[in-house]
Amino acid sequence: MSTVVTIPAAGPLDSAWQSMTFPSYRPLLAVVGSVNAATGGRPVARLAVDGDTKPLGLALAEIGADGTTAELLSLFVTADARRRGVGTALVEALEGDLRAAGVERVEGVYMTGRPSIEALERIFARCGFDPPVLRKIVVRFTPEEAATTEWWRRARLPEGSEVFSWIDLKPEELEEIRRTQAESPWIDPDLEPWRCSDRFDPVSSVGLRRHGKVVGWVINHPIGPDLLCFTTSFVRRDLARRGAIFPLYRASIERLMGSGVTCTFVTSSQFESMMRFVLRRCAPFISFCGETRGVSKTLGSVPTSSA
Ligand SMILES: CC(C)(COP(=O)(O)OP(=O)(O)OC[C@H]1O[C@@H](n2cnc3c(N)ncnc32)[C@H](O)[C@@H]1OP(=O)(O)O)[C@@H](O)C(=O)NCCC(=O)NCCS
């Protein structure tokens, strides 16, 4: 293989580069060098090519609409060119491009659980990024896997409680939740049920009534063929302490048995007890458990050349 060089992408990239980024970022390659109409940001790319201009690697970022921050979106080097410093060179060069464009801070979020993560984190360390910070835990599991966990067997409804299909929530019950929340907040604002009431899965979304009052919900959304996201789960604090979320999860997942659906669930580091539950009680039994990590770096100013 001849010498590898990195070059800034001056404009839209053709299809040869498509396979070097995630499907969701591929449309951005067509607007490199101009404005991404969806975000107001500006996609920027660095390319690695060998002497014959054969594509070997791609680093893709987007400068935010404010012009001072950028997100590193993806980094890829072809398998035969790896471990030769190409990934590091791409990130260093892209950083230079961003700095020259006036960017002051660059951030990146990535998911663990892939073989290249060790290399990626070495690149960030070598390039002087702050150490990675845990952002979210992501799990994927089948209903059948969930049924093998210890919490599944132990799940018991609190006395005086019943599970109901969320689709059967009465308008006056929703109104009561809104009113009581406005009077004296008892639900984490991120978990308020009206935030996720659009296009929820009618089969597996369930609520919990206790002594006739709605005190919890597990609301799920389809996000792909046979992929269901457990979007919002909540149980009133006094009942959560007694583990009342578990029978609700169980009731929801039981409705999916034999359907061929895979479930996914994301929890962020602000919900510490949920993180602990996922890592200790779920991860050992399920298909996939990964975390998203975030890195960032404050970029220095462009060195000025002296005459
Ligand atoms: C991650 C990736 C871009 C690294 O590219 P690369 O050109 O091999 O990286 P470099 O040669 O610059 O190596 C960077 C460091 O990682 C180390 N490294 C590379 N591959 C490694 C591996 N498989 N295991 C452990 N360390 C590895 C290198 O030794 C080097 O460490 P050092 O700087 O301490 O010597 C490449 O592996 C890749 O494209 N992977 C698939 C796509 C991906 O997962 N991208 C990340 C998410 S967007």
The ligand as a Gaussian input file, in Angstrom:
#p B3LYP/6-31G(d) Opt

LIG

0 1
 C      -11.649000       2.889000      15.314000
 C      -10.818000       2.952000      14.031000
 C      -11.263000       4.188000      13.269000
 C       -9.334000       3.082000      14.395000
 O       -8.609000       3.338000      13.207000
 P       -7.034000       3.003000      13.079000
 O       -6.553000       3.654000      11.846000
 O       -6.804000       1.552000      13.225000
 O       -6.458000       3.753000      14.357000
 P       -4.921000       4.032000      14.680000
 O       -4.056000       3.190000      13.813000
 O       -4.728000       5.510000      14.636000
 O       -4.811000       3.461000      16.160000
 C       -5.200000       4.223000      17.265000
 C       -4.774000       3.510000      18.542000
 O       -5.600000       2.385000      18.763000
 C       -4.813000       1.204000      18.854000
 N       -5.558000       0.146000      18.196000
 C       -5.898000       0.082000      16.910000
 N       -6.637000      -1.018000      16.701000
 C       -6.742000      -1.638000      17.885000
 C       -7.391000      -2.813000      18.322000
 N       -8.082000      -3.580000      17.469000
 N       -7.294000      -3.154000      19.627000
 C       -6.618000      -2.372000      20.485000
 N       -6.001000      -1.224000      20.147000
 C       -6.063000      -0.880000      18.849000
 C       -3.531000       1.545000      18.124000
 O       -2.455000       0.749000      18.562000
 C       -3.354000       2.981000      18.516000
 O       -2.898000       3.084000      19.853000
 P       -1.595000       3.971000      20.218000
 O       -1.911000       5.338000      19.673000
 O       -1.543000       3.930000      21.685000
 O       -0.468000       3.297000      19.500000
 C      -10.999000       1.679000      13.157000
 O      -10.700000       0.560000      13.951000
 C      -12.373000       1.531000      12.565000
 O      -12.683000       2.115000      11.519000
 N      -13.260000       0.745000      13.188000
 C      -14.606000       0.507000      12.655000
 C      -15.490000       1.735000      12.764000
 C      -15.757000       2.145000      14.195000
 O      -16.131000       1.348000      15.041000
 N      -15.596000       3.475000      14.453000
 C      -15.808000       4.032000      15.778000
 C      -17.186000       4.471000      16.022000
 S      -17.761000       5.738000      14.953000

